[in-house]
Amino acid sequence: MLNNIRLGPKLVGGFVIVALIGTAIGVVGYGSVSGLQRDVTEMADTQLPSVNRLQALRACLYWSVAGERTLVNGQITDPQLREDLHGVVSSALKEAAEHMDAYGKAPRTADEEKQWDDFLTQWDAWQAAQAKVIETERSRDRLVATGVPPSDARYQDLAAQSLKQSLAARGDYVKCNDAVTALVDAKVKLAGERGAKARADGKRSMAVMLAATVAAFLIAIAFGIVLARGITVPMAMMATAAARISEGDIDQN
């Protein structure tokens, strides 16, 4: 069949086949790399930043409680030191709100959404309890500012009230911290799963590319052989005919 096709179309057809094979390899490679890129992008843009936000949020909770408990300590009476401790609590809560806002806007799975709702419930309960402690401590600060000594019964009553409120708030803090820890663990697990999927996709992409390259190589060789035979056989026939004509045999079919 190829013997009946002229040389020009044969060469053009050969280049077209090679171009198609190259295009097929490119399409296969692009599809494989695109899947890998999606996994890596999700890891970099969603999973890891969310883990960092949650860990930072947990640290803010710790510093807020640390400042609160130090305020409750009846031995801390220096006004400036107490004001600095109030600043530690408020700064920690402000930063926590920023991390919560950022995490709240990030994509989440259905399970993560339920865990987040649970955390928000625990957060509200803890903040309501801690607010009572801070307000009592502010009352104690105002009392000291009027010149009332720590030995005064009113001061002692406020200190006892603050300690009681702080102890009650600790249970809410523990639940809130546990909820954040559960979110961190879930995110770390999900990030690990995404990482494993990315590695598997990478291996699969390499295997697909290798298989496509080998297949294209074999197809190109097979087509080259067929094309070469389609060119060389007619040329050999022409050379034979020319030789016979040179010998005086002009009667050829």
Disulfide bonds with the S-S distance in Angstrom:
none
